Amino acid sequence: MTAINRDDVAHLAQLAHIQMTDAELDRMAGELAVIVDSVKSVSEVAGQDVPATSHPIPLSNVLREDVVGHVLTAEQALSGAPDSADGKFKVPAILEED
């Protein structure tokens, strides 16, 4: 891996349309160099016998059984509606039809 230098950061900032001061460019180059070195050291340690992971511990979903509970009848659902017709909510038209 090649190190990221100040010119690389300036080029990336220009591509991203981000204005950076000289101090910010210097600081960012240093921070990115630390990140690159960290990734490099992990890559050196991880061998073929180490599987790639996205999380340090296994994740699993905790699901419950899907059970139908109390549901409203159509009449109960429409009982509080300001207007209904044919078992459906009636609302003002928002589109003009030709």
N, C-alpha and C positions, 0 to 999 in steps of 0.2 A: 504494500500500500504506500502511496505517496502522501506526504504531509500536505495539509491544506495551509496555504500561506495567505498573506494579506491581499495579494493580487487576485487570488482565487475568490476570496470573500468579496472583494470589490466588484469582480465580474458577476458573481451571483447576485449581488445587491442591485447591480445595474439591470440584469435580466428581470429581476423581480420588481423593478421600479421602486426600490427602497433607498432613500437617501441616508447615508451614514457618514458620520464625521470620521476623521482620521483616528481618533481615540476609539471610537466604536469598532472600526475595522480592525485595529490592533487587538482589542479585547476579544472580538468574535473569532479572529484567527486563532488566538490562544485557547479559547474555549472549545472550538472545533477540533483543534489538535489533541486536546485531552480526550475528547469523545472518540476520535479515530484511534488513538493509542489504546483506549479501553476496549474497543471492539477488536482490535488486533490481538490484544492479550487473551481475550476470551476465545478468539478463533484458534489461537495456538494451543490452548488447553483442551478445547473440545475436539475429541478424536472421532473416529468412525463409530466407536461403540457408544457415543453419547448422542441420544436422539434430540432432534430440534424440538424446542418447546416454546410456547408463547406465555406460559405461566409457570411459576416455580412449584406450585402444588396442583394436583388434578382438580378440575372443576366438574361439578355435576349439577344438573337441574333437579330441584325437588318439586315433583309434580303431584297433584292430588287427582283422584278420580273425578271425571267430569260427570256430575250428577245434576239432573234437572231439579231445580227447586220450585218454589212458588212462582207461578206466572200469572199475569193478568189475562183475563178474557178480553176479546175485542171490545165488548161493551164497557168493561171497566177502564180500559186504556183510553177510550174515546169519551168517557164520562166528563172529563174536565176540559175537553177541547172546545174552543169558542165556536167551531163550526165543523161539521162532518157530513159525509155523504157516502152511501153505499159501503159502510163499514170502514171508511178511510178518513184520515184527516183532510179537511178541505182548506186550502191555502190560496191566497191571491196569486194570479198568474204573474210571472216575472218575464216571460218571453212573449213577444208578439208573434202570432202565427199568420202566415200569408195564405 
